[in-house]
Structure formats: structure tokens, C-alpha cells
Amino acid sequence: MSEVKSNKRKLEGVVVSNKGNKTVVVSVERTFLHTRYRKTVRSHKKYMAHDETNDCNIGDTVRIIESTPISRRKRWMMIDIITRADQL
């Protein structure tokens, strides 16, 4: 079977909070070139994502994908965990 191509956006980021039930907050960092000063600028944005199994911990690197609205602020779903954070 071939996999269906999707137009949904996929992002990678770091989990900064997992306090909500079945919800994680993922910080996605991007770099871009400033239009006037030609300097590389880093910025980040936080997305609330649905985590059905409550499997993520703070510091994990995860991949998220766009989805239909799940709640008022959740429009992303967690696909998989890329790397786990070191537990203390």
C-alpha cells in the first residue's frame, strides 16, 4: 500500500509543558534573514498539541501535524517522539 500525500503542515519542536490532560505545549524555533539588516534572526512560537496517550515529557523533541480543531486552542496533533529528554 502506498502512503497518501498530505498537504498538512508538519513541524518539529521541543515540549515545554505537559500539565494539561492529553495536551502538550510545543515550542517551535525558526530562523530567518532580516530583510533590512541581513542578519540571521531566531524566533519561536508555541503550539498546543493533542497527545492522546499522555506519553510526552518536558524536553522531548516531537513532530506535530495540523488537524481539525480539537478544542479552543488545539489545532495540532502529536505524531511521534523524535528524541526523549534525559530524565534526572
Backbone as CSV, one residue per row, in Angstrom:
resi,resn,N_x,N_y,N_z,CA_x,CA_y,CA_z,C_x,C_y,C_z
1,MET,0.822,-1.180,0.000,0.000,0.000,0.000,0.872,1.252,0.000
2,SER,0.499,2.235,-0.779,1.258,3.479,-0.793,0.644,4.468,0.187
3,GLU,1.491,5.316,0.722,1.038,6.291,1.693,0.435,7.490,0.969
4,VAL,-0.645,8.027,1.486,-1.327,9.149,0.857,-0.578,10.433,1.170
5,LYS,-0.348,11.253,0.140,0.332,12.538,0.309,-0.633,13.526,0.958
6,SER,-0.140,14.270,1.939,-0.980,15.201,2.672,-0.442,16.622,2.520
7,ASN,-1.348,17.584,2.465,-0.953,18.985,2.384,-0.859,19.637,3.760
8,LYS,-1.045,18.856,4.816,-0.993,19.409,6.158,0.441,19.741,6.549
9,ARG,0.593,20.843,7.296,1.923,21.252,7.738,2.420,20.342,8.845
10,LYS,3.728,20.068,8.840,4.370,19.290,9.893,5.492,20.134,10.466
11,LEU,5.589,20.163,11.792,6.615,20.942,12.474,7.312,20.074,13.510
12,GLU,8.543,20.462,13.846,9.292,19.793,14.905,9.615,20.818,15.973
13,GLY,9.496,20.403,17.237,9.784,21.316,18.326,10.016,20.578,19.624
14,VAL,10.209,21.346,20.680,10.521,20.812,21.999,9.322,21.030,22.915
15,VAL,8.974,20.003,23.682,7.860,20.097,24.625,8.291,20.968,25.805
16,VAL,7.519,22.023,26.090,7.837,22.908,27.204,6.858,22.737,28.357
17,SER,5.709,22.096,28.114,4.745,21.855,29.188,3.896,20.646,28.827
18,ASN,3.601,19.834,29.839,2.698,18.701,29.652,1.682,18.620,30.794
19,LYS,1.330,19.768,31.352,0.457,19.798,32.516,-1.003,19.494,32.185
20,GLY,-1.446,19.811,30.965,-2.829,19.544,30.592,-3.050,18.065,30.320
21,ASN,-4.278,17.617,30.509,-4.613,16.231,30.218,-4.699,16.047,28.706
22,LYS,-3.868,15.147,28.169,-3.795,14.860,26.733,-3.401,16.082,25.911
23,THR,-2.662,17.003,26.515,-2.222,18.218,25.829,-0.765,18.493,26.149
24,VAL,0.004,18.855,25.127,1.381,19.301,25.318,1.546,20.644,24.634
25,VAL,2.433,21.469,25.171,2.775,22.736,24.554,4.149,22.558,23.929
26,VAL,4.225,22.798,22.613,5.448,22.563,21.849,5.988,23.903,21.370
27,SER,7.257,24.177,21.643,7.913,25.393,21.189,8.681,25.073,19.910
28,VAL,8.315,25.769,18.827,8.948,25.554,17.523,9.800,26.776,17.213
29,GLU,11.077,26.551,16.959,12.004,27.639,16.670,12.277,27.697,15.173
30,ARG,12.335,28.912,14.633,12.675,29.071,13.226,13.708,30.181,13.085
31,THR,14.488,30.115,12.026,15.475,31.148,11.735,15.148,31.753,10.382
32,PHE,15.377,33.055,10.271,15.150,33.741,9.008,16.112,34.918,8.909
33,LEU,16.251,35.427,7.715,17.147,36.538,7.456,16.357,37.834,7.542
34,HIS,16.824,38.786,8.352,16.165,40.073,8.479,16.237,40.794,7.140
35,THR,15.118,41.383,6.721,15.061,41.958,5.381,15.971,43.175,5.207
36,ARG,16.062,44.011,6.216,16.877,45.208,6.068,18.328,44.981,6.493
37,TYR,18.533,44.368,7.656,19.876,44.277,8.219,20.620,43.018,7.823
38,ARG,19.956,42.085,7.111,20.594,40.881,6.597,21.260,40.050,7.702
39,LYS,20.656,40.067,8.868,21.168,39.298,9.996,20.252,38.104,10.225
40,THR,20.816,36.970,10.616,20.017,35.800,10.922,19.336,36.007,12.275
41,VAL,18.022,35.858,12.285,17.222,36.090,13.483,16.530,34.789,13.858
42,ARG,16.534,34.478,15.165,15.822,33.299,15.659,14.539,33.755,16.333
43,SER,13.446,33.068,16.035,12.197,33.347,16.733,11.527,32.016,17.048
44,HIS,10.620,32.034,18.010,9.925,30.805,18.358,8.445,31.091,18.558
45,LYS,7.659,30.037,18.420,6.222,30.131,18.625,5.783,28.866,19.345
46,LYS,4.779,29.014,20.218,4.298,27.862,20.978,2.972,27.378,20.409
47,TYR,2.866,26.070,20.248,1.655,25.446,19.744,1.142,24.456,20.776
48,MET,-0.179,24.405,20.952,-0.782,23.391,21.811,-1.149,22.211,20.922
49,ALA,-0.702,21.019,21.316,-0.913,19.832,20.501,-1.585,18.743,21.327
50,HIS,-2.345,17.906,20.636,-3.064,16.805,21.267,-2.136,15.602,21.399
51,ASP,-2.013,15.062,22.613,-1.205,13.872,22.895,-2.134,12.835,23.509
52,GLU,-2.647,11.943,22.681,-3.692,11.001,23.110,-3.248,10.103,24.259
53,THR,-1.977,9.679,24.264,-1.525,8.704,25.257,-0.833,9.327,26.467
54,ASN,-0.738,10.654,26.541,-0.004,11.340,27.618,1.414,10.788,27.743
55,ASP,2.082,10.595,26.619,3.381,9.935,26.582,4.555,10.914,26.634
56,CYS,4.334,12.185,26.315,5.419,13.164,26.222,5.822,13.699,27.588
57,ASN,7.111,14.011,27.708,7.645,14.673,28.893,8.315,15.968,28.472
58,ILE,8.556,16.845,29.432,9.201,18.122,29.140,10.610,17.855,28.620
59,GLY,10.968,18.522,27.526,12.289,18.369,26.932,12.333,17.413,25.755
60,ASP,11.259,16.653,25.523,11.223,15.743,24.372,11.123,16.544,23.079
61,THR,11.775,16.054,22.040,11.628,16.631,20.708,10.568,15.828,19.978
62,VAL,9.526,16.523,19.498,8.386,15.842,18.898,8.073,16.423,17.525
63,ARG,7.301,15.666,16.751,6.805,16.109,15.457,5.293,16.267,15.583
64,ILE,4.777,17.435,15.133,3.344,17.690,15.196,2.815,17.961,13.793
65,ILE,1.494,17.728,13.601,0.854,17.922,12.308,-0.444,18.684,12.508
66,GLU,-0.818,19.477,11.506,-2.078,20.206,11.545,-3.249,19.235,11.605
67,SER,-4.329,19.647,12.262,-5.525,18.821,12.306,-6.751,19.722,12.391
68,THR,-7.910,19.105,12.382,-9.134,19.872,12.590,-9.159,20.352,14.039
69,PRO,-9.874,21.411,14.356,-9.880,21.916,15.731,-10.350,20.867,16.737
70,ILE,-9.541,20.692,17.781,-9.854,19.726,18.829,-10.493,20.439,20.013
71,SER,-10.025,21.637,20.307,-10.612,22.479,21.344,-10.389,23.927,20.926
72,ARG,-10.582,24.854,21.856,-10.483,26.270,21.501,-9.105,26.649,20.985
73,ARG,-8.047,26.095,21.573,-6.684,26.481,21.177,-5.886,25.350,20.549
74,LYS,-6.395,24.138,20.545,-5.650,22.996,19.994,-6.053,22.753,18.547
75,ARG,-5.082,22.931,17.630,-5.295,22.642,16.225,-4.182,21.771,15.667
76,TRP,-3.408,21.155,16.537,-2.278,20.320,16.124,-2.343,18.992,16.880
77,MET,-1.797,17.948,16.263,-1.714,16.638,16.910,-0.265,16.187,16.913
78,MET,0.132,15.519,17.991,1.481,14.985,18.080,1.537,13.670,17.305
79,ILE,2.490,13.571,16.355,2.626,12.351,15.554,3.533,11.346,16.260
80,ASP,4.775,11.778,16.522,5.713,10.872,17.159,6.762,11.643,17.935
81,ILE,7.448,10.920,18.800,8.530,11.486,19.601,9.841,11.165,18.903
82,ILE,10.591,12.209,18.555,11.850,12.018,17.830,12.954,11.616,18.791
83,THR,13.154,12.425,19.843,14.144,12.087,20.867,13.534,12.323,22.237
84,ARG,13.943,11.504,23.175,13.484,11.641,24.556,14.440,12.537,25.325
85,ALA,13.917,13.254,26.317,14.756,14.074,27.191,15.429,13.183,28.232
86,ASP,16.586,13.618,28.688,17.269,12.886,29.753,16.528,13.127,31.054
87,GLN,16.117,12.058,31.711,15.393,12.169,32.967,16.387,12.266,34.113
88,LEU,16.120,13.167,35.035,17.000,13.355,36.191,16.598,12.442,37.316
